[in-house]
Amino acid sequence: MDLVQQEAEKCERLSGFLTMMSLAGGTGSGLGTFVTQCLRDRYPHSLILNQLTWPYGTGEVIVQNYNTVLTLSHLYQSSDALLIHENDIIHRICSQLVNIKQISFTDINKVIAHQLASVLQPACTGWHATEYGSNPLGDLLGSLVTHPEYKLLGLMNIPQMSDTSLQFSTFSWPGLLKHLRQMLMANSKMEAGIDWQVKLPLTGLLSAAKVPQNKEMHFNTSLANLLILRGKDVQEADARCFKEQALYTPWMPVDSAFNIWRTSTPFNKYEKSATIVSNSQCLLKPLDCAMRKAWDMFASRAYVHQYVKHGISEEEFLDSFTTMEQVIASYSNLGLYR
């Protein structure tokens, strides 16, 4: 914390902190959460954004679901937002889009870094349409975290491909935005395999008969979205398709729910690129799965004694389960009424 303070004192204006950590192992999840709590205590008025790497579904650590639930529940108390990357999704991007045969952690980190940079590189924000925003963290969280109960952020970015494929590819803003909008609606984190059958739901109160159909379609209801466009002719990009109220929960007006940043500077090697950061139901499935697996283990008290030995009681487990069940219920209810 003394080292952090030395760096903070060098800032003319301290906006906040971006912490990068995993959810599976003890160091990333446990120590990362503790450091975040220390930052919140030391800098109560600064923003904190946690970038979290969600573990592989097949398992990295035997107690990863415990660690995930404990970490998320504690971060919900101290962090302003949680930006989550799923290892399974990033692995598929490396394999199917970037066409890497032998995937290493370096390859996975490059994809995550690419996606983060597509958000955090300078851009003209909605508040400063003709000049670069000077507070990217504040602008980001101000756009997306409109309610303290909803802090989970997902990220979708196109295009992402190998250098070989890029040589034979051309991009247009209408094509990129059409694909990105469908990725958002169908909750597809990568361009390959988008479910084009998912459509905007009917407006109006859903009848009991229509609710199962909506769930079956897997429509991803949003609370807030931030669209970031970078590249040639960016001012000509028509993003009105993201301003339809049906994309959002009915109690959030679209003028507040949707923001757009633009810059004519190309990103990385792409002439045109688009990223959407979404506060939506996009993380419900992995969260629900981790909760279910953690509950199953806790019911038989598997490995709980290891945590108790180091000062984490069964009551703390139960409090964490309660916190995350409330988060799941809140996000599930976003699409209940239209």
N, C-alpha and C positions, 0 to 999 in steps of 0.2 A: 504494500500500500504506500510505503514511502517512495518507491520508484515511480508509482503511478502519479503521486502528488508532484514529484519533480517535473514530469511531463506535462501535467495539467497546468502547472504554474507558468509554463512557456506559452500557453495558449492566450491569444488576445481575447478570445471569447470561447469558452468551453461549452460546446453544444451537448456532448454526451459521449457514451462509450458503445463500441461494438465488440461484444465478446463472442468468440468462436469456440464451440465445445461439442462434444459428443454426448449421446444419451445412454450408451450401453455400458461402458466401463466405469470403474470407480473414480479415476482421476478426472476424466472429462465431465462426468455428471456430478459427482460429489464435490470435488474441489472447485469445479466451474460454478456450481450453484453457490458455494460458500464465498467465492470471490465476488460474485454478483451481489450477494447480500451485503458484503463489506463495502462495495462501491455505492450501493444504495444508502447505507448508513453514513458514509463519508461525504457523499455528494447527493443530498436528498432532492435537489432541484434540477439535476442533470438527467438527460434522457439515457435510457439503457435499452439497447436492442441486442437480443441474444440470437446468434445464428447457431442452430442446432442441427446436428447430423443424426438422422433417425437410423437405428440399426437395421441390418438385413433381417427380413422376416424369418429366414431359415435359422438365424441365431448366430451371434458372435460370442456372447457371454451367457452362461446359464441363467444368471439373474438379471438379464437386460430388461425384462419387462418390469420387474420391481424398480430398477434404477430409473427407467423411463417415467413411471408414474410418480415416484418420489421427486424426481428432478422437476418435472412439469408443474407439479402442485406447488413446490416451493418457489419456482421462478415466477409463477403467476402472482405471487405476493410482492416480488421485488423488481420485476422487469416491466418495461412499458410495452414490449412486443416480442414475440418469438417467431423468427423466420426459419422455417424448417425445410431441410433437404433430406429426401429419403434415399438411402444407399441403393435400394433396389431399383429406383427410377434412374438414378445417376448411372448405375451399372448398365442399364438397358440403353441409355443414351450413348454411352461409350461403345457398346456392342453394335447397336442397330443404326445409329446416326453417324457417329464418328468412325465406325468400322474398324475398331481396335480388336485384335484377335486375343492377345494376352493382356488382360486389363490389370493394371497395378493401382495402388493407392494414389500414386502421382497422377495417373490419368483421371481418376475420380476427383481429385482435388483441383485439377485443371478445369474440369467442367463446372464445379462449384464456384471457383474463382471467376470464370467467364460469366456465369449468371449473376454473381454479386456485383461484378464490375459493370455489367449492363444496367444496373440500378444506380450504383453509387458514383459513376463518372458524372462530371458536370452536365447539367441540362437546364433548359429554360423551363421553370416551373409554372404551374397555373397562376401563381400569384405574381410572377415576373415573366410575362409572356415574351418579352424581347431581351431579357438579360438573364444571365445564369444565376440560379439561386445560390445564396451564400450559406445556407443552413440545410444541407441535404438530409441529415438525420431528422431534424425538426419538421421539414416539409414532408418527408416520407411518413412519419408517424402521425402528423397532423391530418394527412389525407386518409389514412387507413384505420387508425385506432380511435374510433369515435365513441366507444363504450368500454368501460373497464372489464366487462365480462367477456369481451371478444378480443383476444390478443394473438391468435394464431394466424400466421401469414404463410401463404404458399407462393411459388414463383414459377412462371412459364415463360420460355424464351424461344423465339424463332428468328432466323434459321440457325440450326447447329448441324454441321456436317463436316466430313473430311475434306482436306485440301484438294484431293482428287475430284470429288464430286462438285466442289465449289467452282472449279474451272469451267464446268459445263452447265452452270445454273444461272438463271436470271430471276430477279425478284421484282414484284410490283406491290405497291401499297395495298390496293384492293385485295390481292391474293393473300398477302401476309395477314391482313386484319381479318379476313374471312376465316382463315385457319385458326388464328389465335382466339377469335370469339367462340368458335366451336370447341376448341380445347378447353376454354373456360366453362362453357355450358356442360360439356360431357366429363369434366374433371379429368382431362387427359394431359399429363405433365410433359408429354413429348408428341411431336408432330406425327410420327408413325403410329398407325392404328387408331386414329380418331374415330369415335362412334358418331357417324353423321345422322343416325336415327334420332338422337336426342334433339328435341325441339323446345322452343319457349313454351312454358305452361300457359294454360288459359288464365286470364285475369278473373278476379272475382273470388268469392269464398269457395274453396274446394269442398265438394261434397264428400261424404264418407266413402262413396264408391270410387271417387277419383284419386283419393290419397294413395292407395296401393299402386295404382297405375303410375303415379308420379314417382314413387319410390322405385318402381321397376325400371323406369326410364333413367334413373340415376341423374336427374337434373341437379346441377350444382348451384344452389341459391347463394347469392353474394350479399354481404353487408356493405363492403366498399371495395373499389378497384382503382388501382393506379396504373395507367398505361404510359409507357416510355418508348418514344419513337426516336430512332437515330439514323441519319443518313441523307442521301440525296433527295431533293424535292420534298422534304419532310412537311413543309407547310401545306402541300397539296393533299396530304393524307386525310381522308374523311373518316373520322372515328365515331360518327353518330350512331353506328350499330351497337356501341357499348353504352349508349345512353337510354336504352329501353328500360322502362320501369320493371318489366317482367323479369329482368335479370336479377333484380334486387328484392330483398325483403320489403314488404309493403310499408312498414313504418319508417323506412329510410328513404327520403326523397332523392331522386336521382341526381339532382344538382349538387347535393352534399356527398352522395355515394361515389361519384365518378370524378376523377381528375386525370389530367394528361400533361406530360412533360415532353418537350421536343428539343432536338438539336440537329443541325445540318451536318455536324461532324460524324463521319462514319465510325462505327464501333468495331474494333479489332479488324478482321479482314473482310467484313461484310459491307457491301455498298448500302444496303438497307437492312435494318433489324428492328424487332419489336419485342418488348418485354411487358408482361403484366404481373404486378404484385397484387395478390388477392386475399382479402379477409373474407373467407367464405366457408362453405362446408367441405372444402377440398381435403381436409385432414381428418375428417370424421372416421373414415374407414380404418386407417392405421391406428388411430387413437383408440377406437372401440376394440380393435383386435388386441392391442397391448393390454388394455384394461381387463379384457376377458381372460387372457393368459395369466396375468398377474393374480387375478382373483382365484383362478383354479389352483395356482401354486400356494397362495396364502391360505386357502381353505384347508389344505393338508399341512400347513405351517412349514412347507419346504424351505430350507435355508434361512428361515426367519431368525433362528438362534444366532446366526452369524451377525445379523444386524443388531439384535438385542445386546450381544456381547460388546458392541461398539457404541452403545448408547441410543439406538433408535428403537423405541418401544413399539409394541403392537398397536397402541392407541395412535401413534403417529402414522403408521400404515393406514389405519382406518380413516384418519383425517384426510390423508392424501387421496384415498379412494373416493371419499365424499366430495372433495374439491373437484376432482376430474370428472366425476359423474355429473356434477352440476354444469361443468363446461360442455360436456357431450350433450346434455339436455338443452342447453341454451342454443348451441349450433344446430341441433336437430330441429328446433322450433322455428328456425329462420324461414323455412319453406312450408310451414304448416298451413298458413292462411295466405290467400292471394285475392 
